[in-house]
Amino acid sequence: MTRRHRFAAAGLAAALTLTPIAGVTASTLGATVAQAAPSSSQSASSAASWLGAQLTGGQYMESPYTGNPDVSMTSDVLIGLVAGGNRASAQKVNGWLQKNVSKASSTGQLAKIAIAAEAIGEDPANYGGHDLIKEITEAVDKAKGDLGDPFSNSLALIAIKGASDKVPDDLVASLIKQQNAEGEFFFPQGNWPDPDATGLAIQALDGVQGDGAGAALNKAVAWATKNQKSAGYWDSYSPANTTGLIGSALQEQGKDVSKALAWMKGQQLKDGSLPPELNGTDGDALATAQGLLLLSGMTLNTVSLPGGEPTTAPTSTSTTPSPTPTSTGSATATATGSATSMPAGSDDSGDKPSALPSTGAEGPSHAGELGALALGFVAVGTVGGALALRARRNS
């Protein structure tokens, strides 16, 4: 079942969540119109509008660590723009991304670009002169099915199944091996569990046939259901990111996510953005982009512009800006308990730890880099949060 088929299948569930039922009045619900919270569509539109304003030159995102154009974070933002229906900004980002596919430094980043491409209606097998699905599949084969961590493996699985019903069995098997007894997915480097990776793995395993896939999916859903906070969110270095990924994944599995959705709307700032920290006051592009999945009722499997038609980006004769890096690769994370000096030379900032295999398929391994980073933290929980932040930023 390709992305378009999954999107159609998910449409009814999303409609039931996002669309008022005819004949149900405010009095029936015990609320007045004046007291009603913004609709999910209004919240998503507001978030996508804010997100579009964060783009450099209206086209791309910069790495918070280097100041350079960042294809990984730009892909995240493109997905968020599509989810929120900001077609104008999405078209411009799509045009820039097609010209900069070669800047991807890992297979996880290529997978994220492929997901973004299909979300906006492009063919990932012919995107910016690249057959992304072929490149991803070849890298997966070279790595014997394991790109090094559950985030990268999940992204690759989502990208491949979005374009084809056939997914590599060894990729599915590798992902399943990165699930602990409780059902949460973990990074082998350091053996630390990560809720964001779990939300992404649920989306990756959705609809996948194969030994153990269904059981792994059920375990992950059970873990996510059990570990939701009473207020509606999932705790992490950035609750908005995590709740966006897990909440949307559970909704795709037919679970009630009304509490998570209400929490997300309550966190949303007046300008439409979402903060990375709990009850924060400053918006964050990645938190907003991933939170938009829940606000829109979509997942990485189903995200699409209204109508789902291919989108042609406006042509431009201007050259892509190449700003001079404004930092030396050291940045302070805004998430509570995640402040860290990022390793020098980090050239991306999209989403997830680049603890990549040393096969050369995705780029250099950062295992030593992550280990050195971990030594600088006092508490285990802080280490996990910092590595999760690094994880989100590099895939």
N, C-alpha and C positions, 0 to 999 in steps of 0.2 A: 504494500500500500504506500504510494508516494505521498509527498507532502500535501498535494491538492486533495487527494482522497481523504487523508486524515483531517484536513481542514474542514471538509464538508461534513465528516462524521462528528467533528467537535462543534459544529455550528449550532446545533440545537441546544447543547448544554450551555454554551456561552450565551445564547439568546435568552435562555431561561434565567440566567444569572444577571444579565445586563439590561434586559428589556422588561418594562412594566407589563404585567398581565392585564389584558383588557378586562374591565369591570371591577378591578380592585382599586378602591379609592383610598385617599389618605386617611379618611375616618375609619375605614375597614382595618387599616394597619395601626390604628391608634396613634397617628401622628398628623400634624398639620403640614401644609406645604411650606410654611415659613420655617418649620423646624427640620425639614428634610435635608439630609446631607447631599452634596453634589452627586450627580449620577456618576457611574463608573466611566461613561463615555466623556463626560465633562472633565473628570479628573485626569483621564488619559490624554485628552486633547490639550489641557493646560500643561501637563508635564512635557508633552512632545513639543509644545510651543517654546517652553523654557529651554529644552534641550537643543533645539535648533539655534537658539541665540548663543550657545556656548561654542559653536563651531568657529574655527579660525578662517577668516575669509569666506564664511558660509559653506566651507567644503570639507573640513577635516578637523580631527582633534589632535592636540599636542600631548606628548607624554609629560606627565607631571614631574618626571624625574630628569628628563634631558631637554625638554622644550622642543624636541623634534616632532615632525608629523608622525603619528602613531596609527598604523593600519589596524592594530588589534582593537584599540579603544574606538577608533572610527567605525569599525564593524559593529561593535556593541551599540554605538549610538545610532547607526543606520537601522539596526533591528528595532531599537526603541522608537525611532521616528516613524517607522512603518507601523509598529504596534499602535502608536498614538494617532496615526492618520495624518502626520505632517508631510504630505506629499511633496510640497515645494522644496523643503529642505532635504528630504530623502532623495529626490532627483539629483540635486547638486552633489550630495555626498556619494551617490552611486557613480556619477561621472568621475569624481576624483579617485574613488577606490579602484575603478577599472584601470586607471592609468598607473596605479601604484601597487598592484598585486605583488610585484617582484620585491617589495620591501618587507614582505612577510618573512620571518626568521624561524618559523617552526611549523610543523604540520598542524598543530592545534590552531595556529593563526590562519593557515590556509582553510581549515575547516570552518572557522568562524566567518571568513570571507564568503565561503560557499553558502553558508546558511543565510547570510545577509543578502547575497545575490539572489537566491531563490525567493527570499521573503519579498523582495521588491519586484519580482516577476522576471528576473533574468535567468538565463541558462548557465548554471555553474560549470557545465562542460564546455562552455565557450564564453568566458568572462575575461575581458581585457586581454584577449589573445591566449588565455590559459584554459586548459581542461583541468579544472580544479579537482574534479572527482577522480580523474585518472592519477593526478599527482598525489592526492591523498591516499588512494588505494595502493599505489606503488610504495609510498613511504610506510604504510601499515605493513605491507608484505615484507619490506626490508627489515622492519623492526620486529618481525615475527608476531605481529598482532598487538604489540604493547608499546605505546608511545611514552610510557614512563609514569603516568599518573591517571587517575580516573577522570579528571577534568578534560585532558587532551583526548583520552580514549572516547569519552562521551561525545565530545564535539565532532570527532571524526565519524562516529557511528550515526549521529544525527544528520550530518552532511551527506553521507553515503546513502542512507535509507531515504532521505528526502528526494534523491534523484533516481533511486532504484529500489526494487524490492529485495535485491540481493545484498546481504551484508557479510563481511568476512567473519567466518566462524571463530577464528582465533582472536579477532578483536573483541567479540562478545565474551569469549572465555576469559580474556585478560581483564576485562572490566569486572566480571563477576568475581575474579580472584582478589580484587581490591575492595571487597566488602567484608566487614567484620561480622562477628557472631550476632551483634545487636541489629545489624541491617544497615549501618552507616558505612559510607565509602571513605577510604583513607588513602593518604599518600604514602607509598612505600618508603620514601626518603624520610626517615624519622618516625615512621609508623604512627602518624597523627591523623585522626579522623577529621572530616571537613563537611559541614552541613551543606555548603553550596554545591560541592561535588555530588552529594547525595541527591539534591534536587535535580541537578543536571543528569545524573545517572538514571533517575526515574523517567525523565523525558527520553533519554537514549534507549532505554529498554522497552519503552511503550511499543507494543505491536511486534516486537522481535520474537521470532520463533527459534528455538534451539534448546539444547540441553541446559537446564538450570536457569534460563532467562526469566521464565515466569515466576519461579520461586524467589529469585533474587529481587525481582520487581516487587513482589508481595512483601518481602522482608523490609525493603526500603520504605515502602508506603507505611507499613506498620510502625517503623522507627519514627518516621516523620510525624505521623498522627500522634504518637505517644509523647513526642518531645516538643510539641507546640506549647508555648507559654499561654497562661490563662488569658493574657491580654490579646492574644491572637498572633503574635509574631514568633519567629524562631531566632534564638539568640546566636550571635556570632560577632565577629569584628565589625560587621556592618549589617544590622538587622534588616534594613530595607532591601539590600541586595539579596540576602538569604531568603527573606519572606517572598520576594518576587519570584525567585527560582523554585522554591519548594511549594509555595501556594499555588502557582500556576500549574506545576506538575501534578499536584493532588487534584486540582480541578479537572485536569485531563483524565484522571482516574475515576472521576465521578464522585469525589468527596466534597463535602460541604466546606467551602472556604470563606463563608460570609464573615466570620470573625476576623480572619486574616485580612480580608478586603477592607473591613471597617477600620482595622488598626492602620493599614496603609494610608487610607484617606485621612485619618487623624494625624499622621506624621507629615503629610504633605504641607509644604509651606505656601504662603499666600501667592508666591510667584509661580507655583506649579511644581517646583522641584522637590526632591526628596533628600533628606540629610543622611549621611552615612552612619552617624552615631545615633543612639536612642534619644529621641526627643531633641535632636540637634536643631540648630538655627541657621545653618548654612547648607545650601544645596550642593549636591555632588553629581557629576555627569554619569558615572557608572552606576551609582545607587538609583538614579532616576531612570536610566535606560533599562536596568534589570527589573526595577519595580514596576515599570510599564507593562511587563508581561502579565502580571496579576491584574493591574488596573484595566487592561484591555481584554482580559479573558482569553489570552492567547498563550502559546508556548513556542519554543524554538521549532517544534514540529509543525505548527499551524500558522505562525505569524505571516500576515499577508496584508497588502493594501486592499481597501474595499474593492471588490470585483475581481481582484487577483490578476488583472491583466498586466502584460509586460509593460514596463515603464522605460521610456527612452529619455535619458538625461539630456538636458539642454546642452548644445555645443558651446564651446568657449574657446576663444583664441588666446586667452591668457595662459601664462605658464604657471605651473604649480609653485607656490611660494615655498621656499626652503629656509625657514627662519634659523638664525644662529642659536644654538643651544643656550638657554638662559640659566642653566644650572650645571653642576658638575656630576650629576647623577645622585645627589643626596637630597632627599626630601623627607619631610615629616608627615606621616600619615595622620589624617584627621580623626580616624576611628579611635574610640577610647581603648586604651591598652594596646595600641598597635603602632605607637611611635617608633620609627626605625630609620636608620640611615641606609638607603638603598645602595647596593653595590655599584661602584663606578663601572661605567661601560654598559649599563642596562639601557637598551635602546628601544624598549617598547613598554606599553602600559595598558594593555587591553584587559586582561582578566585572569590570572591563575598562574601558579608557580611553574616556572619553566624548569622543572627537574626533568630534563629530557634525556633520552637514551643516547649513548655515545656512538650510535651507528652512523651519525652524520646525516640522517634523514631529516631531522628537524633543526639541526644547528647544534652548537656546543652544549655540553651538559653543564648544568648549574648546581650539581649536587654539592660540590665543595663550597660554592658560593652560599648555598642555603645553610650548610653546616656551620660556616663561619658566622653567618647572620644569627643563627640560633644561640651561639655562645654569648651574644651580647644581651640576652634577656634574662631577667631574674626569675620569673615564674613560668611554669610550663604552659599555663593558659595564655600568657602573653606571647610566648613563642608560637603557639598554634595560631593565634590571631594574626601575627605578623607574617607567618608563612602563608596563611590563607590569603592575605592581602597580596603578597608577592605572586601567589598562584593566579589570582584573578587578573593581575596586571600583565601577565606574560604569555597567555595562550591566545 
